[in-house]
Amino acid sequence: MDRDEDIDDGVVAALRSSYGRQAWWIVRLNRVLEPSRAAEPTRPDVPPRRAVLPRQPTPPRPN
């Protein structure tokens, strides 16, 4: 029984390392293939915000 558990532990360790290696390659490939992100526009390129008046508090409703 102990021998079978030792074999299982070896298989689990081998699978874990191979899946870890595969995941590392997938992440690396995704980073290479992902389109480059556009830089945020500089401040002058952003359209100016319109001035908005602050909201006036509404009077309480009569009961």
Backbone as a chain_set.jsonl record, in Angstrom:
{"seq": "MDRDEDIDDGVVAALRSSYGRQAWWIVRLNRVLEPSRAAEPTRPDVPPRRAVLPRQPTPPRPN", "coords": {"N": [[0.83, -1.201, 0.0], [1.945, 1.241, 0.76], [3.784, 1.578, -1.26], [2.207, 2.091, -3.506], [1.119, 4.561, -2.808], [3.436, 6.084, -2.81], [4.04, 6.01, -5.531], [1.798, 7.348, -6.533], [2.232, 9.872, -5.389], [4.513, 10.635, -6.799], [3.506, 10.795, -9.394], [1.62, 12.817, -9.099], [3.28, 14.969, -8.422], [4.764, 15.175, -10.788], [2.742, 15.786, -12.637], [1.885, 18.228, -11.575], [4.157, 19.849, -11.911], [4.415, 19.803, -14.705], [1.999, 20.94, -15.565], [2.264, 23.428, -14.381], [4.43, 24.454, -15.812], [3.271, 24.536, -18.344], [1.209, 26.409, -17.924], [2.759, 28.663, -17.417], [3.915, 29.089, -19.942], [1.598, 29.637, -21.42], [0.71, 32.039, -20.287], [2.878, 33.647, -20.934], [2.782, 33.578, -23.755], [0.293, 34.797, -24.169], [0.867, 37.393, -23.3], [2.62, 38.192, -25.283], [1.033, 38.093, -27.577], [-1.058, 39.802, -27.013], [-2.685, 42.824, -27.889], [-0.965, 45.948, -28.085], [-1.461, 48.354, -25.587], [-3.142, 51.418, -25.944], [-1.684, 54.516, -25.221], [-2.639, 56.718, -22.591], [-4.432, 59.691, -23.419], [-2.762, 62.828, -23.674], [-3.092, 65.709, -21.536], [-3.95, 68.152, -23.017], [-5.284, 66.979, -25.188], [-7.638, 66.007, -24.266], [-11.065, 66.679, -24.282], [-12.411, 69.75, -23.012], [-14.154, 69.904, -19.89], [-17.606, 70.577, -19.417], [-18.893, 73.267, -17.539], [-20.842, 72.635, -14.755], [-23.599, 73.547, -12.867], [-23.85, 73.338, -9.304], [-26.094, 71.02, -7.755], [-29.202, 72.119, -6.531], [-30.522, 71.923, -3.258], [-33.528, 70.137, -2.711], [-36.671, 71.322, -1.523], [-38.293, 70.127, 1.49], [-40.877, 67.666, 1.164], [-44.365, 68.307, 1.509], [-46.379, 66.829, 4.067]], "CA": [[0.0, 0.0, 0.0], [2.819, 2.411, 0.812], [4.436, 1.738, -2.563], [1.232, 2.739, -4.394], [1.036, 5.972, -2.426], [4.662, 6.724, -3.296], [3.899, 6.18, -6.985], [0.813, 8.418, -6.722], [2.879, 11.149, -5.069], [5.405, 10.958, -7.913], [2.681, 11.19, -10.542], [1.031, 14.122, -8.777], [4.337, 15.978, -8.521], [5.097, 15.342, -12.206], [1.642, 16.519, -13.273], [1.881, 19.602, -11.08], [5.24, 20.62, -12.536], [4.179, 19.971, -16.14], [0.919, 21.924, -15.726], [2.825, 24.735, -14.032], [5.236, 24.895, -16.952], [2.334, 24.861, -19.424], [0.543, 27.666, -17.574], [3.744, 29.733, -17.584], [4.026, 29.362, -21.374], [0.347, 30.254, -21.886], [0.733, 33.441, -19.85], [3.898, 34.348, -21.725], [2.266, 33.719, -25.117], [-0.771, 35.805, -24.14], [1.473, 38.725, -23.208], [3.213, 38.528, -26.581], [-0.015, 38.269, -28.583], [-2.038, 40.82, -26.638], [-2.388, 44.088, -28.575], [-0.399, 46.958, -27.192], [-2.482, 49.283, -25.101], [-2.919, 52.806, -26.339], [-1.346, 55.375, -24.087], [-3.7, 57.668, -22.262], [-4.181, 60.963, -24.098], [-2.195, 63.889, -22.845], [-4.135, 66.614, -21.053], [-4.557, 69.041, -24.018], [-6.116, 66.235, -26.13], [-8.916, 65.692, -23.637], [-11.969, 67.825, -24.432], [-12.677, 70.388, -21.717], [-15.437, 69.558, -19.274], [-18.535, 71.7, -19.302], [-19.177, 73.653, -16.157], [-22.193, 72.259, -14.342], [-23.939, 74.164, -11.591], [-24.156, 72.34, -8.271], [-27.531, 70.774, -7.58], [-29.838, 72.825, -5.419], [-31.294, 70.981, -2.438], [-34.977, 70.26, -2.902], [-37.366, 71.56, -0.245], [-38.984, 68.92, 1.963], [-42.242, 67.497, 0.645], [-45.392, 68.426, 2.569], [-47.015, 65.536, 4.408]], "C": [[0.865, 1.251, 0.0], [3.466, 2.669, -0.541], [3.497, 2.451, -3.547], [1.106, 4.227, -4.076], [2.267, 6.736, -2.888], [4.575, 6.986, -4.789], [2.919, 7.319, -7.269], [1.428, 9.782, -6.442], [3.8, 11.582, -6.199], [4.636, 11.449, -9.119], [2.101, 12.578, -10.308], [2.078, 15.218, -8.908], [4.698, 16.237, -9.977], [4.007, 16.126, -12.924], [1.645, 17.982, -12.859], [2.964, 20.423, -11.774], [4.971, 20.82, -14.02], [3.057, 20.977, -16.387], [1.403, 23.327, -15.365], [3.63, 25.313, -15.175], [4.331, 25.315, -18.104], [1.63, 26.188, -19.147], [1.487, 28.843, -17.765], [3.867, 30.104, -19.057], [2.77, 30.041, -21.911], [0.318, 31.727, -21.509], [1.717, 34.232, -20.693], [3.407, 34.59, -23.151], [1.164, 34.774, -25.174], [-0.198, 37.215, -24.078], [2.068, 39.153, -24.535], [2.116, 38.871, -27.584], [-1.001, 39.381, -28.262], [-1.683, 42.148, -27.307], [-1.865, 45.124, -27.588], [-1.485, 47.953, -26.81], [-2.129, 50.698, -25.525], [-2.62, 53.63, -25.092], [-2.505, 56.329, -23.824], [-3.392, 59.003, -22.929], [-3.589, 61.989, -23.132], [-3.298, 64.885, -22.513], [-4.729, 67.522, -22.14], [-5.478, 68.302, -24.995], [-7.495, 65.922, -25.563], [-9.841, 66.893, -23.799], [-12.276, 68.431, -23.068], [-14.05, 69.985, -21.192], [-16.317, 70.792, -19.212], [-18.772, 71.991, -17.836], [-20.629, 73.319, -15.844], [-22.444, 72.886, -12.985], [-24.212, 73.081, -10.554], [-25.661, 72.201, -8.1], [-28.039, 71.517, -6.364], [-30.604, 71.805, -4.575], [-32.785, 71.207, -2.644], [-35.643, 70.492, -1.547], [-38.081, 70.284, 0.195], [-40.41, 68.866, 1.435], [-43.248, 67.642, 1.782], [-46.038, 67.062, 2.813], [-48.481, 65.558, 4.155]], "O": [[0.551, 2.221, -0.69], [3.675, 3.818, -0.932], [3.93, 3.304, -4.321], [0.998, 5.053, -4.983], [2.17, 7.889, -3.306], [4.981, 8.046, -5.266], [3.171, 8.157, -8.135], [1.177, 10.741, -7.172], [3.865, 12.767, -6.526], [5.049, 12.396, -9.79], [2.09, 13.415, -11.21], [1.792, 16.286, -9.451], [4.917, 17.384, -10.366], [4.297, 17.02, -13.719], [1.434, 18.87, -13.685], [2.721, 21.56, -12.179], [5.262, 21.889, -14.555], [3.145, 21.783, -17.314], [0.988, 24.305, -15.986], [3.536, 26.502, -15.479], [4.585, 26.323, -18.764], [1.475, 27.004, -20.055], [1.068, 29.906, -18.223], [3.919, 31.286, -19.398], [2.861, 30.924, -22.764], [-0.058, 32.57, -22.323], [1.428, 35.351, -21.117], [3.592, 35.678, -23.696], [1.105, 35.558, -26.121], [-0.713, 38.127, -24.724], [2.034, 40.333, -24.883], [2.247, 39.824, -28.351], [-1.708, 39.855, -29.151], [-0.522, 42.557, -27.298], [-2.267, 45.168, -26.425], [-2.319, 48.333, -27.632], [-0.972, 51.114, -25.47], [-3.241, 53.447, -24.045], [-3.249, 56.692, -24.735], [-2.233, 59.41, -23.001], [-3.89, 61.998, -21.939], [-4.341, 64.887, -23.168], [-5.952, 67.653, -22.179], [-6.367, 68.923, -25.578], [-8.419, 65.606, -26.314], [-9.445, 68.017, -23.487], [-12.389, 67.708, -22.078], [-14.983, 69.757, -21.962], [-15.842, 71.905, -18.986], [-18.843, 71.086, -17.004], [-21.534, 73.686, -16.593], [-21.626, 72.78, -12.072], [-24.746, 72.023, -10.886], [-26.407, 73.163, -8.283], [-27.399, 71.544, -5.313], [-31.262, 70.92, -5.122], [-33.24, 72.346, -2.739], [-35.224, 69.921, -0.54], [-38.436, 69.452, -0.641], [-41.066, 69.896, 1.279], [-43.013, 67.159, 2.89], [-46.215, 66.26, 1.896], [-49.163, 64.56, 4.386]]}, "num_chains": 1, "name": "protein.A"}
